[in-house]
């Protein structure tokens, strides 16, 4: 964790079972608090409340949406400095969302600063609209060096298996990722597609590929190791993020592909997705849930090596300048410094 190089950091998270666990990860103390039960995908961890109440550090930093963290924070009565990273609105829990929202606003009103990961999300979130004066845009970052170089042997193996006209996509196999539209697009694309990731839609997506007659060119790799992931990026000509819903708030898989020098085909969502890779600058942006448009953009990049190279080079530069872990950390530390000038409540 980059922040650990400059600060004393302690992480408190929910454990997946009833046990309490204390461990050190990358030099950072991590406390896993026992979960009593899980409701609407949210773990109930009452043990977080006394931990926050007893906390005497300079800043508490919450990552949202997380109903349990918000309720525990409010119940703890903590009156120190608070920073919240607002990753996305509550999209999936349509019924629980309105019930939880007043508590969310109460916590955000208590905050000294709110981090949002893109200007797009800041402009389109009805929740953030009520707290704009506290909001600061700090995009997510990755270790660029983990993706900009590749093992030659692994690269050669991927190219030998899937050929030169390779498209890659990464993400959980869930509905908002829009993989079915990418599979349909492959009926109009000459090349091979590898989809990296696991999820509940694996069976239906595989069946769709068979039904459309592209099963020999659409390959589901599941969860793979980092070395092969990077090799797939370097062997590919195009990266595609076909997401269809605002649940895809940022799409950090785009950054990893851009760090490897890949042009990106993404979708025009009202989230941070089109902010990460810019249309006609680092890739191409198409309407969501449009397999024809996806196919046209993919074919344009596959068939035009000069365009592909120029967009890929710009993508690598943008990843390094805007989305590196070092840049994210320096921006966060600067914000912490500003927050430290505030008096605790």
Backbone torsions as a table, in degrees:
resi	resn	phi	psi	omega
1	UNK	NA	122.5	-175.5
2	UNK	-63.4	-35.9	-179.0
3	UNK	-61.3	-28.2	-177.7
4	UNK	-62.8	-23.3	179.9
5	UNK	-70.6	-21.6	-176.0
6	UNK	-117.8	-18.4	-173.0
7	UNK	-135.8	161.5	164.8
8	UNK	-83.8	121.7	-175.2
9	UNK	-122.8	136.1	172.7
10	UNK	-129.6	134.5	-177.7
11	UNK	-110.4	132.7	175.3
12	UNK	-120.5	121.7	-178.8
13	UNK	-136.8	165.2	175.6
14	UNK	-79.1	135.6	172.3
15	UNK	-83.1	160.4	-178.0
16	UNK	-81.4	-11.4	-179.5
17	UNK	-134.2	-163.9	-174.0
18	UNK	-85.6	4.8	-176.1
19	UNK	-96.0	146.3	171.0
20	UNK	-91.4	135.4	-178.0
21	UNK	-131.5	132.1	172.6
22	UNK	-114.7	127.4	-179.9
23	UNK	-149.2	168.1	176.7
24	UNK	-116.8	121.0	177.7
25	UNK	-120.8	120.0	-178.8
26	UNK	52.1	37.7	178.2
27	UNK	81.5	4.1	-177.1
28	UNK	-109.1	126.2	175.3
29	UNK	-67.4	129.8	179.9
30	UNK	-123.1	125.0	176.5
31	UNK	-107.2	119.3	177.3
32	UNK	-100.9	112.4	-173.5
33	UNK	-87.5	136.7	-177.5
34	UNK	-58.6	139.4	175.5
35	UNK	-96.4	125.6	178.4
36	UNK	-77.9	-47.9	175.1
37	UNK	-160.5	169.1	-178.4
38	UNK	-119.2	129.0	179.5
39	UNK	-126.3	123.4	179.9
40	UNK	51.7	46.4	178.3
41	UNK	68.6	8.2	179.8
42	UNK	-109.7	123.2	178.8
43	UNK	-75.3	137.4	176.1
44	UNK	-95.3	116.0	-174.3
45	UNK	-131.9	81.5	-179.5
46	UNK	-59.6	-23.7	-178.8
47	UNK	-64.0	-16.1	178.5
48	UNK	-68.5	-30.9	-174.0
49	UNK	-60.2	-54.2	-179.8
50	UNK	-65.6	-28.5	177.9
51	UNK	-65.2	-41.9	177.8
52	UNK	-70.6	-37.0	-179.8
53	UNK	-63.3	-35.3	-177.0
54	UNK	-88.1	-6.1	-174.5
55	UNK	-67.0	131.2	-178.8
56	UNK	-121.3	16.4	177.4
57	UNK	-74.8	178.3	-175.3
58	UNK	-77.9	-36.3	-173.5
59	UNK	-140.6	133.9	164.9
60	UNK	-98.0	132.3	-178.5
61	UNK	-122.1	111.6	178.6
62	UNK	-95.8	145.6	173.3
63	UNK	-112.1	123.8	-173.0
64	UNK	-121.8	154.2	8.7
65	UNK	-80.6	136.1	178.2
66	UNK	-158.2	88.2	-176.3
67	UNK	-54.3	-39.0	-178.4
68	UNK	-64.2	-43.5	-179.7
69	UNK	-64.0	-41.4	179.9
70	UNK	-63.8	-49.5	-178.5
71	UNK	-65.0	-39.7	178.3
72	UNK	-64.6	-41.1	179.7
73	UNK	-62.7	-47.9	-179.1
74	UNK	-63.2	-39.9	-178.7
75	UNK	-69.8	-25.3	-176.3
76	UNK	-71.9	-22.7	-177.1
77	UNK	73.0	15.3	-179.7
78	UNK	-57.4	136.6	-178.0
79	UNK	-126.9	23.0	176.8
80	UNK	-90.2	-166.3	-179.8
81	UNK	-74.8	140.3	-176.6
82	UNK	-130.5	130.9	170.8
83	UNK	-120.0	138.7	177.7
84	UNK	-126.2	130.3	169.1
85	UNK	-95.0	118.8	-176.7
86	UNK	-99.4	96.7	-175.2
87	UNK	-75.3	-39.7	-178.4
88	UNK	-165.7	163.1	170.8
89	UNK	-69.8	164.1	173.1
90	UNK	-79.4	105.4	-172.1
91	UNK	-100.9	-43.7	-171.6
92	UNK	-75.2	-40.4	-177.1
93	UNK	-85.4	79.9	-174.3
94	UNK	-63.9	-31.8	-176.5
95	UNK	-91.6	-39.5	179.6
96	UNK	-74.9	-26.6	-178.4
97	UNK	-54.2	-52.6	179.8
98	UNK	-62.1	-31.4	178.1
99	UNK	-68.3	-39.1	-176.4
100	UNK	-80.0	-24.9	-169.6
101	UNK	-56.2	-40.7	178.7
102	UNK	-59.6	-36.5	177.9
103	UNK	-68.5	-38.7	177.8
104	UNK	-60.5	-46.7	179.4
105	UNK	-63.8	-35.5	178.3
106	UNK	-62.1	-42.1	178.7
107	UNK	-68.5	-41.9	-179.3
108	UNK	-65.9	-33.5	176.0
109	UNK	-65.5	-30.3	179.4
110	UNK	-75.6	-18.0	-172.0
111	UNK	-74.0	151.0	171.8
112	UNK	-86.6	-25.4	179.4
113	UNK	-157.3	146.5	176.5
114	UNK	-122.7	125.0	176.7
115	UNK	-95.2	128.8	170.4
116	UNK	-119.1	148.6	-168.0
117	UNK	-87.7	-5.5	176.4
118	UNK	-157.9	151.4	175.2
119	UNK	-64.6	-30.5	178.8
120	UNK	-60.2	-45.1	-177.5
121	UNK	-69.0	-35.7	177.3
122	UNK	-61.0	-38.3	-177.1
123	UNK	-78.3	-20.4	-172.7
124	UNK	-111.9	-3.4	-179.4
125	UNK	-90.3	121.8	177.2
126	UNK	-67.4	-27.5	177.1
127	UNK	-69.4	-50.4	-177.8
128	UNK	-67.0	-24.2	180.0
129	UNK	-57.1	-28.8	-178.4
130	UNK	-84.7	-4.0	-175.8
131	UNK	-135.4	27.0	-172.2
132	UNK	-58.3	-32.7	-176.4
133	UNK	-66.1	-17.8	179.4
134	UNK	-98.4	-5.9	-168.8
135	UNK	-86.7	142.5	177.4
136	UNK	-136.9	132.8	-179.5
137	UNK	-88.0	117.6	173.1
138	UNK	-133.6	100.8	-179.3
139	UNK	-63.4	155.7	175.4
140	UNK	-67.3	156.4	-179.1
141	UNK	-136.0	158.7	176.7
142	UNK	-129.6	165.8	173.4
143	UNK	-76.1	101.6	-175.7
144	UNK	-57.7	-38.9	-177.5
145	UNK	-64.6	-18.1	177.7
146	UNK	-74.5	-12.5	-175.0
147	UNK	-124.9	-13.5	-173.7
148	UNK	-88.4	-2.5	175.0
149	UNK	-131.8	155.1	-173.1
150	UNK	-141.0	144.1	174.8
151	UNK	-67.2	122.6	-176.2
152	UNK	-58.1	-37.3	-179.9
153	UNK	-66.5	-43.5	177.8
154	UNK	-64.4	-39.2	178.4
155	UNK	-62.4	-45.4	179.9
156	UNK	-61.8	-39.0	-179.6
157	UNK	-65.4	-41.2	179.6
158	UNK	-65.9	-44.5	-179.4
159	UNK	-63.8	-39.0	179.4
160	UNK	-65.3	-35.8	-177.2
161	UNK	-78.0	-37.5	-171.2
162	UNK	-116.6	-4.9	176.6
163	UNK	84.6	-177.2	-173.9
164	UNK	-82.5	-35.2	-177.3
165	UNK	-89.9	76.0	-173.6
166	UNK	-109.7	133.2	174.2
167	UNK	-113.1	140.2	-179.9
168	UNK	-126.6	144.9	174.5
169	UNK	-142.4	146.8	-175.2
170	UNK	-134.8	134.8	175.3
171	UNK	160.2	165.1	175.7
172	UNK	-66.4	144.2	-178.9
173	UNK	-84.3	77.2	-179.2
174	UNK	-130.8	166.7	-167.3
175	UNK	-62.3	-41.7	-173.2
176	UNK	-71.0	-11.4	178.8
177	UNK	-75.0	-19.7	173.7
178	UNK	71.4	24.4	-176.3
179	UNK	-63.6	-26.7	179.8
180	UNK	-62.2	-32.2	178.7
181	UNK	-72.8	-32.6	175.7
182	UNK	-69.3	-41.7	176.8
183	UNK	-61.0	-42.9	178.2
184	UNK	-64.2	-36.5	179.0
185	UNK	-61.6	-29.4	-177.1
186	UNK	-66.7	-14.0	174.4
187	UNK	-69.1	-15.4	-179.4
188	UNK	-115.1	9.1	-178.0
189	UNK	-121.9	131.0	173.8
190	UNK	-92.4	108.4	-178.2
191	UNK	162.6	-175.2	178.3
192	UNK	-114.2	142.7	177.6
193	UNK	-117.0	130.6	170.2
194	UNK	-113.7	129.3	176.6
195	UNK	-111.3	120.2	-174.8
196	UNK	-106.7	121.4	180.0
197	UNK	142.6	159.8	179.1
198	UNK	-114.9	166.9	176.9
199	UNK	162.2	170.9	-173.7
200	UNK	-67.5	-15.9	-177.8
201	UNK	-93.2	9.1	-178.0
202	UNK	-56.4	-46.9	-177.7
203	UNK	-63.0	-45.9	-177.8
204	UNK	-69.3	-35.2	177.9
205	UNK	-69.5	-39.4	176.1
206	UNK	-62.7	-42.4	178.4
207	UNK	-63.4	-38.8	178.9
208	UNK	-64.3	-42.6	178.5
209	UNK	-60.8	-40.7	177.1
210	UNK	-65.5	-44.2	-179.6
211	UNK	-60.1	-37.2	-177.9
212	UNK	-86.9	-3.2	178.3
213	UNK	77.0	24.6	-179.7
214	UNK	-118.8	13.0	-175.8
215	UNK	-61.4	-26.1	179.0
216	UNK	-77.2	-10.4	-178.7
217	UNK	-120.7	-2.3	177.1
218	UNK	-115.1	116.8	-170.5
219	UNK	-119.1	123.8	179.0
220	UNK	-99.3	109.8	-173.3
221	UNK	-92.1	-10.0	-177.0
222	UNK	68.8	-152.6	178.0
223	UNK	-87.6	126.3	-176.8
224	UNK	-123.8	166.9	179.2
225	UNK	-71.8	163.9	-175.4
226	UNK	-62.9	-39.8	-177.6
227	UNK	-61.2	-43.2	179.6
228	UNK	-72.0	-35.3	176.7
229	UNK	-57.8	-48.1	-179.8
230	UNK	-65.9	-37.8	178.1
231	UNK	-62.9	-39.5	177.6
232	UNK	-63.1	-40.2	178.1
233	UNK	-63.1	-43.6	-177.1
234	UNK	-75.3	-25.5	178.1
235	UNK	-80.3	-24.6	-174.3
236	UNK	-78.0	161.1	174.3
237	UNK	-99.6	-26.5	-173.3
238	UNK	-144.4	142.1	169.0
239	UNK	-109.4	138.4	-178.6
240	UNK	-124.4	130.4	171.1
241	UNK	-117.8	97.1	-171.0
242	UNK	-92.4	24.3	-172.3
243	UNK	-57.0	149.5	-172.1
244	UNK	-120.3	-10.1	-176.4
245	UNK	-130.3	159.3	180.0
246	UNK	-62.9	-13.7	174.0
247	UNK	-54.6	-29.3	173.4
248	UNK	-81.3	91.0	-171.0
249	UNK	-81.1	-26.4	-173.9
250	UNK	-140.6	-50.9	-179.4
251	UNK	78.7	62.6	-175.4
252	UNK	-66.3	-19.5	175.4
253	UNK	-59.7	-28.7	174.9
254	UNK	-60.5	-42.7	-177.6
255	UNK	-62.7	-42.4	179.3
256	UNK	-61.2	-42.5	178.3
257	UNK	-66.0	-42.3	179.2
258	UNK	-62.6	-38.4	177.8
259	UNK	-62.1	-26.9	177.3
260	UNK	-87.0	1.4	177.5
261	UNK	85.8	21.6	-179.2
262	UNK	-94.5	135.3	167.9
263	UNK	-71.2	149.6	-172.8
264	UNK	-115.0	136.5	164.9
265	UNK	-105.0	115.3	178.5
266	UNK	-125.8	-172.7	-174.0
267	UNK	-120.3	153.3	-174.3
268	UNK	-83.9	72.8	178.3
269	UNK	-92.2	158.5	175.1
270	UNK	-87.2	55.2	179.9
271	UNK	-142.9	-165.5	-179.3
272	UNK	-78.7	-3.5	-175.3
273	UNK	-55.9	-53.0	-178.8
274	UNK	-74.9	-8.3	173.4
275	UNK	-77.9	-34.5	-177.2
276	UNK	-66.9	-56.8	175.2
277	UNK	-109.8	122.7	-171.3
278	UNK	-92.8	135.9	-178.6
279	UNK	-59.2	129.9	178.6
280	UNK	63.9	9.6	176.0
281	UNK	-117.1	-49.0	177.1
282	UNK	-122.8	3.4	-179.6
283	UNK	171.8	-159.0	-179.7
284	UNK	-127.0	139.1	-180.0
285	UNK	-115.2	131.4	-175.8
286	UNK	-126.8	164.3	176.5
287	UNK	-62.1	145.9	177.5
288	UNK	-69.3	154.8	175.8
289	UNK	58.6	36.7	-178.8
290	UNK	-129.1	94.0	-176.0
291	UNK	-67.3	-32.0	177.6
292	UNK	-63.7	-44.6	179.8
293	UNK	-66.8	-38.4	175.9
294	UNK	-59.9	-47.0	-179.2
295	UNK	-61.7	-42.7	-179.2
296	UNK	-63.0	-42.2	179.9
297	UNK	-67.3	-42.7	178.7
298	UNK	-61.9	-46.5	-179.4
299	UNK	-63.7	-37.8	178.6
300	UNK	-59.7	-41.9	-179.5
301	UNK	-74.8	-39.3	178.9
302	UNK	-63.6	-35.0	-172.7
303	UNK	-92.3	-7.1	-177.2
304	UNK	-125.3	89.0	-176.1
305	UNK	-63.3	-32.0	179.5
306	UNK	-67.4	-44.7	177.1
307	UNK	-63.4	-43.1	-179.3
308	UNK	-60.6	-41.5	-179.1
309	UNK	-68.8	-44.6	-177.5
310	UNK	-66.2	-41.7	177.9
311	UNK	-67.6	-38.3	179.2
312	UNK	-65.2	-40.5	177.7
313	UNK	-65.2	-41.4	178.0
314	UNK	-66.2	-35.0	178.3
315	UNK	-64.3	-44.2	179.1
316	UNK	-62.2	-41.6	179.8
317	UNK	-65.8	-43.2	179.8
318	UNK	-64.5	-39.6	177.7
319	UNK	-60.1	-43.7	-177.6
320	UNK	-69.3	-38.9	-175.1
321	UNK	-80.4	-32.4	-171.4
322	UNK	-114.1	-26.3	-168.7
323	UNK	-127.0	24.2	175.2
324	UNK	-81.9	156.2	178.9
325	UNK	-63.3	-35.1	179.9
326	UNK	-65.6	-41.7	179.2
327	UNK	-66.3	-43.9	178.1
328	UNK	-59.4	-43.8	-178.5
329	UNK	-65.7	-43.4	-178.5
330	UNK	-64.7	-38.5	178.3
331	UNK	-66.6	-39.4	179.3
332	UNK	-66.5	-43.2	178.9
333	UNK	-62.7	-38.5	178.0
334	UNK	-63.4	-40.3	178.6
335	UNK	-66.8	-41.9	176.1
336	UNK	-56.6	-40.8	179.3
337	UNK	-60.7	-41.1	176.8
338	UNK	-64.9	-41.7	-179.0
339	UNK	-63.6	-34.8	-179.4
340	UNK	-65.6	-17.1	175.8
341	UNK	-78.8	-13.2	179.1
342	UNK	-82.3	148.3	176.2
343	UNK	-82.6	135.8	174.4
344	UNK	-59.6	148.0	-178.9
345	UNK	-70.2	NA	NA
